[in-house]
Amino acid sequence: MTDTTADSSKSLPAATQAALEKVNITKAAWLEARRKQESAEAQAGIIRQRRSETEASANAQNDEWRRLFRENGGVMTPEMKKLRAEVALERESLEEFDALLAAHESENEFLPWKTADRAHAYINAHDRLAEHRAMHIWQDFMRTHGQQLIKTLSLLKITLGRSAGSGSGVVHSVNDPETVLKDFISRNITQPALSGGALPEDDVVFKLAGIFADDAAHSDFRKGPSPAARLKLLSRRETAKKENAQ
């Protein structure tokens, strides 16, 4: 955001500034929830990687112990005793890794839920801002140019309608002045607007907030658990709590 854009935003109507502030607050909350979720997922990945490495080491050392056991005819050498102790320790560590992963999952299973909710709040705030600003831009335009626009269209109704009916005569709903004007408006205003090819990206509000909410927010919202999944999660939590209390 440039200093010029920041200064321009201060001159916005109070309602617009409030809507813009809500977008900023909800976006920051979503990004923080997203950061926590990504951090938790990264930590879980590290734990799984360490567990995998420990399991691979335990298997390799166990294979080595078996090889020595066969070679030595069952005699337990100091090296084999050391290997056996290391295998036992690493297998015990695997159980601890499993417990750690289970605890980590339990502590963080609500994070995608929270991220989706924060994303939804941000998207809604942005939608309200865009709706508010679009109407404000329209009202400003009509205050400045509305009368001239209406007068020009009224004149075009006369001139275009007269020209359309000058040859074969006027046919209602085909080339009467009202139909001709509607076609003109559709061709020159409505159709270009519906194509969405031109948007007010240079408007001070949309320079600050963007015309659309962040795509990643929509993605996070779609990834959030469904109402049924949320209910199932809460029910499972409640059941576990009751079992632990017994």
Secondary structure, 3 states (H helix, E strand, C coil): CCHHHHHHHHCCCHHHHHHHHHHHHHHHHHHHHHHHHHHHHHHHHHHHHHHHHHHHHHHHHHHHHHHHHHHCCCCCCHHHHHHHHHHHHHHHHHHHHHHHHHHHHHHHCCHHHHHHHHHHHHHHHHHHHHHHHHHHHHHHHHHHHHHHHHHHHHHHHHHHHHHHCCCCCCCCCCCCHHHHHHHHHHHHHHHHHHHCCCCCCCCHHHHHHCCCCCHHHHHHHHHCCCHHHHHHHHHHHHHHHHHHHC
